[in-house]
Amino acid sequence: MVAKSLSSLPPTDAIFSALLGINPVTEIVTLLHLGPQISPSALATITRTTWFPGVLAQAFMHSLKKVFYVAFAMTLFGAIIYYLREPIRKNNRIEGKSEK
């Protein structure tokens, strides 16, 4: 019952709430009255404000690093292409040719 309730949470809502510092697990446990079904020690652990963001942090940071590496590679590639095209554009302007 608890797993089904938690799995029905949309992933985007969970990530956005974690970024805002809100623990969606606390809201689900409260709204669905799941407190009696979960042991007190487990309930205390999953309702802490740092638990849910901590669960997502490692995967999120791993993905964020990949995004920055790809963005850096794309920027570097664009700069190289621009640098290689620049002499062609300057030569065309000197000779009076138009760029197409």
N, C-alpha and C positions, 0 to 999 in steps of 0.2 A: 504494500500500500504506500509506504513512504517513498520507495524507489520510483514507483509510477508517478507519484505527485511531483517529485523533483525532476524527473525526466521530461515532464510536460512543460517545463519552463523554457521559453524561447532563448536560444543562446545569445542573441543580440541584447536582450533585456538583461541577462545575467552579466554579461561583460560590461555593459554600460553602467549597471548599478554598482559593480565592483570598482569601476573607475571613479564613481562618485563617492565611494566609501560606504555604500549601503550593502548590507548582507542580505541577499534575496532569500537565503535559507531561513533566516529568522522570520521574514514575512510569510513564507509558505507554511512554516510550522505554526505560526500564530493563526493565519487565516483558515487552515485546514484542521486545526485543533489536533495536531499530531504529537503534542508534548507527552501525553501519557503513553504513547506507543514506543517512545525512544528512551533509552536509559538516561538517567540524570547526568552522568559523566559525559556521554556522547552529546547530549543536548547542550551542555555547557561549552563543549568544545566547538560545535558547529555554529553556535549562535554568537561567538565572539566576533567583534568587528574586523579582526585581522585574519580570520580563518579563510573565508571565501576568496578575498583578494590574494592571499598567500597560495591558495591552490592554483589560481590562474597565472600567477606571476612568472613562473619559470617558462611555461609554454608561450606566454605573451612576449616575454623578453627575447626568447629564441626567435620568434617570428619577426619581431621588430628589428632585430639585428640583421636578419636576412633581407628585409625591406631596405634598410639603409645600405647594405652592400650592393644590392641591385641598383638602387638609385645612384650610388657613387659610380658604379660601372657604366651606367647609361650616361651620366654627366661626363665622365672621362671619354667615352666613345664619341659623344657629341662634340667635345672640345677638340679631339683629334681630327675628326672629319672637318670641322670648321677651319682648323689650322691648315689642313691639306688643301682645302678649297680656296683659301685666301689668296695665294699667289696667282691662281687662275683668274680670279675676279679682278685683281690689280692689273694683270696683263691685258685683259679684255678692255678695261677702261683706258689704258694707255694707247692701245691700237684703235680705239674708237668703235669696237664691236659692242653690240648690246648683249646683255645676259638673257638667257632663256631657260 
